[in-house]
Amino acid sequence: DIQKNLFNLLIEFDEICKKYDIQYLLAAGASLGAVRNHCFMPWDDDIDLYITRDNWNKLRHLVETQDNILPKERSLIYKENTPYYCNSLPRYVDETTTTLYRSQALAGKACGQHIELFIFDPMPVGDEQKKEYIKLLKVYTELLSHYFIVNKNASLEDWKEHYELYEKYYNRIDKEGEDKVIKELEEELQQYSPKECDQYCMCWGTKNYIYNKEHFEQGELGNFEGKLFPIGNKPEGILRVAYGDNWMYIPEFEEQVVHGGVKFSDLSFHEFTDRYIEKINREKVFEEYKKNKRNLASIFYQKEKFNMLSTKAKLTTKLLHQSNLKGKED
C-alpha cells in the first residue's frame, strides 16, 4: 500500500515538473529500482529525488506565487514555510496519509507519506575550496537540525574538527541570533553559479554526494514500475558515487534499509498531530530541543574519544597477552 501510494505521488510530481519545465532525477532506492530492478525494491518505503538549486527555486516560487500548482490535499513543506521543520530537504506531502517520525513530530506538517527532495548546489572549483565548502555544509546542517546529531558517522578526528566549528558558530548564534548566522551560511554555500563550477554537492550533511555537472544534464529515462522517469546522464556513475562499485548487487538482509516511524496509507497524519500539537507549548519545547542537541553533541564527542581510547587499550592488552614480551609495550 505504501509503495502504491508513493508511486502515485511520484506521478503527480512528475506531471507538475513536466508542465512547468522543472528538471529533477530519481535518487537513491528509486534510482536503483529504475536502473537495476525496473521497480520498487521489496523493502523500500520511501522515494527520494535529486534537484538542483535553480530548479528548486523555480518550483518554490511557483507554489508561493500561484494557486492550484499542487493537487488537493498535497503540500510542499520546507523550512522557510513551516515552523519547527529543521530540515534542508523539502518534502512533497500527501496529507491523507501518515508517515510520522519522531524528528518531525513537533513541526507536525511533514508527517504524511512523502517524496523527499535532495537539493544540490554548485561547488567552488579547487580542492582546498571544496574541502572548506564541505566543512561549512556539514556545520550548516548540524546547526539546522535541533532534533538529532547529523554527522554521527564521522571519524573521531573529523568529528573533533566538526564539533569545534559547530561550537564556534553556535557561540555566534548566542550573540548574534540564529536567523542571522544561518542566513549567512546559506549565502556562502549558495553563492556559486553553475556556469563557473564543474560539480554539484548535496545539501545534507550525513554523507557527501558530489556529482559532476554533466550528470544533471539532459540524460536517460529509466523504467520504474512501468513508467519512464529521468535518471540522469550516465546514471551508472551516479549510482557508483552513492553506493560504490557494487551497486548492482542486491544487499544482504541486514543492509536493506527500512525506515521506522508510524505509517498508514488510509489515515491522515492530522488524526495524530491534532491530538497533541495544541496541547503543548511548541516554542518552549523547541528551545529545550536546542539545548539538548548542543549537550548531546558535546557528550557524543567525549563518548567517541573514550571509545577510541578503550579500543586502543584492549588491543594493547591482547597484543601483550599474545606476545608475552615484557618491557616492549610500545
N, C-alpha and C positions, 0 to 999 in steps of 0.2 A: 504493500500500500504506500509506504514512504517513497520508494523508488518511482512508482507510477505518478505520484503527486509531484515529486521533484522534476520528473521529465516534462510534465505539463507546464511547470514554472519555466523550465528552460525554453520550451517552445514559445511561450509568451514573451520572454525576454529577447529571444532571437528575433521575433517579429517586430518588436519595438526598435531594436538596433538596425534592422534592415530598413524600416520605414524612415528612420532619421539619420541614416548613414553613420552609425556608430560602430567602430571596429572592436572586437573582443576575440578571445581564444578560449576554447575549452582548456581546463587546467587539471592538474593532479589526477585523481581517480577517474574523472570523466574523460580526460585526455588519454589516459592509459586504456580506458574502456573502448574509446573510439579507435585507437591505433592497433591495440593488441587483441581485444575481445569483440569489438563492434557492439558492445552492450555494457550494461552495468556489471561490475564485479559483484558476485552474490552477496558479499558482506558490506558493500558500500552503502552509506546512509547520508551522503551529502553531495552537493555539486559545487565546485569552485571554478571561477573564471579568471582569466588574466585580462587586464585592461590598462592601457597607457593613461597617464595623467591627462593628456589632451582630450582623449575620448571620454574619460570620466567627467571632466569639467563640462563637456558638451552635454552629457546625459543629465548631470545635476542641474545645469542651467535650464534645460527643457522642463524638468519636473518642477522647478521652483518658479518658473515664469509662465507656464501654460497649463491649462486644465485638461483633464482627461488623457494625459500621456500614459498613465498606468491603468490597467483594468480595475474594476471594482474589487474591494477587499484585498488590495495589494498595496504595499508601501515600500518606499525606498528609504532605508534607515542608515544614517551616518552621523558621525559625532557632532557635526555642526547643527543638525536639526533635531537631535534627541538628547536631552539632558541625561547625564549619568551613563551614557553609552561611551565607554572608554575603549574605543577600538578604531584603528586606522583603516579597517576593512569594512566597506559598506555592505549592506545586505538588501536583497530584493525579497520581501517577506510576504508569505501567504497568511493573512490574518484569520483564516478559518481553521487553521491547524495549530499544533503545538510542537515546538522543539525548545524546551526550557532548560538552559544551562545555568548553573549557579552564578557564573560570572556575568550573566545578563539579567538576572532576576530583578536587580534594583532599577535598571532602565525600564524594563517591562514592555518595551515596544518592539524588540527584535526577537521575540520569543515564539514566532511561528516557524514552520518549515520554510527554508530559505535557500537562496543562491548567494554565495559569498564572493565578493569582487576583490581580487588582489591587484592593487594599483602599482604600476611600475613607473618610476621616474628616471629620466636620463641622468647618467652618472658623469662626473668630470673625467677628462682624459688624463692619463698618467697614473702610475702605480701608487705613488705616495698620496696623491689627491684622492684616489679611490679608497685607500686604507682609512684616511681621515673621514671620508664620506660615510663609510660603513660604521665606524665608531659612533658618529653622530646619529646615524639612523637607528642604531641599537639603543642608544641612550634616549632618543626621542620616543621610541615605542615603550621603553621601560617607564619613562615619566608619564606617558599617556595612560598606561594600564595600571589602575589602582587596585585591581581585584586579585592579581596573581603576579608571580615573577615570570617575566617573559623569557629571559636568556638563561634558563636553567641548564642548558646543555653545554655552556661554555666551559673550557678548561679552567683550572684554578688560576693560572697566570692571566688568562683573558678576562676571567670574572673579576679579578683584583683591579685590573685597569678599568674595566667597565664600571665597577662599583665606585671607584674613586671619581670617575667622570659623572656618574649618576648623582653622587653626593654633592659634587661641585655645582651642578645645575639645580639640585633641589635646594641648596642653600641660597641660590639666586632667586628661586621661586619664593622662599620665605621672605626675602627682602623686596622683590620687585613684582610679585604676583604671578600666578600660574599662566594666565592668558598671555601675558607679555612674553614670557620665556618660551612657551610652546609655539607662539606665532613666529618668533624669531628663528627658532629651529626649523619650522616649516618653510619659511622663506629661504633659509640657507640650503635646505635639501631640495627645494623645488626651483632653484634659480637657473638650472641648466636647460638649454634648448636642444631638442632632438637633432637639429642641424649641425651642432658643434660637438656632438657626442657620438660614440660608437657602441655604447652598451646601455642597457636599462637594468635597474635594480628594484626588487620588490619592496614595497613599503610595509614591511613587517619584520620583527627582529628575531624570531625563533630560528631562522635559517636564512643564509644569504642566497637568494636566487638571482643570479646575474646572467643576463642573456644578451647576445649580440643583437644589434638593432635590426639586422636582416631577419631575425626570427619573427618579428612583428609586422613585417611587410606582407603584402597580399600573398597568401600561401595556399595550402591544401585544405580540402574539406574532408572530414572524417565521418564514416558511417557509425552513428551512435543510436542504437535502438531503432534502426530502420529509417532514420532521417539524417541529413547531412548538416554538419556544423563546422565552423572554422577551427582548425587545429594548428595553424601557423605555417611558416616557411621552414622546411626541414624539421618536422615535428620529432623525428628520432633524436635530433640534437637537443631539443627542449627537454625531452624525457630523460636523456642521459644526464643532463645537468641536475634534474630534480631527483632522480632515483639511482644514478650510477650506471655503469656499463651493463649491469644485469637486469635492466628494466624490463626485458622481455620475459623474464621468468616469473611464474606465479609464486607469490611469497608463501612461506610456511604459515601454518595456522596462527602461531604466536606473533607473527609480523603483520597480520591482517588487521588494519586499523579500523576499529569501530568506535564511534563517539558515544559518550554516555548521555545523560540527560533524560528528561521526561518527554515522551514523544507520542502524539496522537494525530492521526490523519483525519479524524472525524469530530474533533473537538477544538474549539478556538482557545488560544492561549489566554484570552481575556477571562475565561472561566477560572483560571488560576490567578492571574495577576490582579484582577479586580478584587480578589478576596483580601489581599494584603497591602497593596500599594497605598490605599487611602488610610490605612491604619498605622503607618509608620512615618516618622519624620525623616524623609529621604535625605535631606541636606545634612542632618546630624549624622545619620548612618554613613553617608558618603565621606564625611570628614574622618570618621573612625576608620573606614576602609583605607584612606590615605595614610593615616598614622600607622596602621597595621602593616601596610605594604612596605613602608620605609623601615620598620623594625624587622620585618621578615627578610628584607634584602641584607641587612647587617648580620642577622643570625645565620642566613644561608652562607654568607662568605666565611664566617667563623667555623661553621659546620664543615664546609668543604675543606678548609685549611686543616681542621682536626682529622678528617678522613684521610687526607693525604699523608699526614704525619703518622697516623695509625697504620696505614698500609705499608709505609716505609719501615716502621718498627717491626711489623710482622714478618716482612720479607727478610730483614736483617737477622731476626731471631731464627728463622728457618734455615738461612744460609749458614749461620754459626752452628746450628744443631747438626746439619748435614755434614759440614766440613770438619767440625770439631777442631778448628785451628784457633787456639788461644792467642791473644795478642795481635790478631790480624782482623780486627773488627771492620776497619775501613774497606 
